[in-house]
Amino acid sequence: MPKVSAKRQITLPVSGCDELGIQPGDEVEILRHGNQFNIIKKKIGAAAGILKGIKANSAVSDKQSLQGHFD
């Protein structure tokens, strides 16, 4: 069973990494959902084209678009 080190680091089990295709040097994203953390392997190009066809609203500034999200 993995333990948290003094630096708050966790070693992932080799078997789990093998199942998910996670290799040393891969980037992962850690998302929190309630009292759980989910580890997701990032894939290059996975979001390519996701915003294709969506037009920006030029009446809204960058600052306005971020209001309420990081307060």
C-alpha positions as CSV (number, residue, x, y, z in Angstrom):
1,M,0.0,0.0,0.0
2,P,1.5,3.4,-1.0
3,K,2.3,5.8,1.8
4,V,2.7,9.6,1.7
5,S,6.3,10.7,2.2
6,A,7.4,13.7,4.2
7,K,7.4,15.7,1.0
8,R,3.8,14.7,0.3
9,Q,4.8,12.4,-2.5
10,I,3.1,9.1,-3.4
11,T,4.6,6.2,-5.3
12,L,2.1,4.7,-7.7
13,P,2.1,0.8,-7.8
14,V,3.8,-0.6,-10.9
15,S,0.8,-2.8,-11.7
16,G,-1.6,0.1,-11.7
17,C,0.8,2.2,-13.9
18,D,1.1,-0.7,-16.3
19,E,-2.7,-1.1,-16.6
20,L,-3.1,2.6,-17.3
21,G,0.0,2.9,-19.6
22,I,1.7,5.4,-17.3
23,Q,5.5,5.5,-17.8
24,P,8.2,7.4,-16.0
25,G,8.2,11.0,-17.3
26,D,4.5,11.0,-18.3
27,E,2.4,13.9,-17.3
28,V,-0.7,13.2,-15.2
29,E,-3.5,15.3,-14.0
30,I,-4.9,15.0,-10.5
31,L,-8.6,15.9,-10.0
32,R,-10.4,16.0,-6.6
33,H,-13.9,14.8,-6.4
34,G,-15.2,14.9,-2.8
35,N,-12.7,13.0,-0.7
36,Q,-11.2,11.2,-3.7
37,F,-8.3,12.0,-6.0
38,N,-8.4,10.8,-9.6
39,I,-5.2,10.4,-11.5
40,I,-5.5,10.8,-15.3
41,K,-2.7,10.3,-17.8
42,K,-2.5,13.3,-20.1
43,K,-2.4,12.5,-23.8
44,I,-0.8,14.9,-26.3
45,G,-3.5,16.3,-28.6
46,A,-6.4,14.9,-26.6
47,A,-8.1,18.3,-26.6
48,A,-7.2,19.2,-30.1
49,G,-10.1,20.8,-31.9
50,I,-12.4,20.8,-28.8
51,L,-13.1,24.6,-29.3
52,K,-13.3,24.4,-33.1
53,G,-16.3,26.4,-34.3
54,I,-16.8,28.3,-31.1
55,K,-16.6,32.0,-31.6
56,A,-15.2,34.3,-28.9
57,N,-17.4,37.1,-27.6
58,S,-15.2,40.1,-28.2
59,A,-17.5,42.2,-26.0
60,V,-16.2,40.4,-23.0
61,S,-12.6,41.1,-21.8
62,D,-10.3,38.5,-20.5
63,K,-10.6,40.0,-17.0
64,Q,-14.4,39.8,-17.1
65,S,-14.4,36.3,-18.3
66,L,-12.4,35.2,-15.3
67,Q,-14.6,37.0,-12.7
68,G,-16.1,34.7,-10.2
69,H,-13.9,31.7,-11.1
70,F,-10.8,32.6,-9.1
71,D,-12.1,34.8,-6.3
